[in-house]
Amino acid sequence: MMKEKLYKNYLIHSKTLAILPSKQLGFDSIVLEADREIPVRRTAIQIIDDTCIDGLSTYQGRRRAVAKILKAFQKLPIILNEKERIITFPTVSPENMECVWICFNNVSSYTPSPSDEDTTSITFYNGKLLNVPVKYHVIHRQMGRGAKLYYYCFRPPFGA
């Protein structure tokens, strides 16, 4: 795994797998991509908001829209980029310092950890594995919400 220099900013794109909170001083997040880990001096919410703004929206605006569409109010998935069809979701409340944001589109599968019932193993399409400290049913629900949002945003037009 290649370690990268410290980034001041980062925009989520099709190769982004997840955003993890940093447990080290000097940077706020670690962005996982297929072949590298990028330390970033922005929180996950700041990175997500920057990406939304790049698409002419905001995190809060998209969050409000998704809440209305899904009729839910907590741990909402967020559509970040319509052109690349990128959706991300939090593993716990976004206000929680342990929150990991997973890019829905890059998840191949997820299973309960055989050694810890409070951990879920997520496998991405490139084969990379990420263990998150969240029960399987939470990830399953979040993937379902991501799928509902994806269908809502990208369903074929009526009559097509």
Secondary structure, DSSP 8 states (H G I E B T S, - for coil): -EE---BS-----TTEEEEEE--STT-SEEEEESSEEEEESS-HHHHHHHHHHHTT--HHHHHHHHHHHHT--SS--EEEETTTTEEEEESS-TTSTT--EEEGGGEEEEEE-SS-TT-EEEEETTS-EEEESS-HHHHHHHHHHHHHHHHHHH---TT-
